[in-house]
Amino acid sequence: MTTVPQPTATTRWRCTLCGNLTRFDVTRSSKSVEYVHLDLAGEPKVEEREVVSETIESVRCRWCNAVDQIELVDRPGAGS
């Protein structure tokens, strides 16, 4: 399994098959630490969440349904 790089402040995803820049289904695994507060009835509420690690496992294009055909490209104006 190949991990997909995450976009940065200067890059974004693009589907290499259809050119889509805006709609993707992302499958990710994450490990987090949560502070859970239970009310007197026992209902849990997550009040704090810290992501310890996160990996994007796959990205599927919503337009053409291509799986793992995603590349990173520069965002418009990123070089300015």
N, C-alpha and C positions, 0 to 999 in steps of 0.2 A: 504494500500500500504506500502510495506516495502522498506526502502532505502538500497542501497548496499554500503558497506564501500569502500572508495577509497584506491587504493594501495598507499603504502608509499615508502620511500627510501629502506626499507628492505623487503617489501612484494610485491606480484603481484597476479593477478587474475588467477584462474584455474577453468575450467568447471568440476563440480563433475560427470557429465555423461560420457564425452568422453576424458577428460584430456587436452583439448585445453588450451594453455597458451598464444596465440598470436593474435587471431582474435575475436573481439567482437563488437556488435552494442550497443552503450550506449545512453540511453535517459536521458537527464538531464535538470533540470530547474535552471535558474540562474537569479540573480538580479544584474544589473550593472549600473554604472554611466559612461556616455560617454561624451567626449568633441568632438563636431561635428563642423567642419569648412566647411562652404558653400563657394564655389567659386563665382565669380561675375555672372556666369550663373545659379547659384542656385544648383549646384551639391554638395551633401554632401560627406564629407570624415571624417571618425572617426579617430582622431589623438591620442586620449588617451582613454583607457578603464580600469576601475577599477571594478573588480568583488567583489560585496558586500557580496553575499551569493550564494552558489551553492549546489544543491542536486542531486545525481544520483538516478533516479527513477527506472530504470530497466537496466539490462544488458542481452543481448541475444548472445548466442554462435553462431558464424558464421559457425562452422563445423557441429554441430548436431542440431542447431536451438532451443536448450533448453533455456527457459526463466527463469531468476532468479534462476539459479542453479550454481551460482558462489560463490567460497570461496576464502579467502585470504590465500596464502601459502608463505613461505619464499623464497626470491630470492636466487639463487646460490651465495655463497660467502658472503652472508649478515652477517654471524656471524663472519667473519674474521676481 
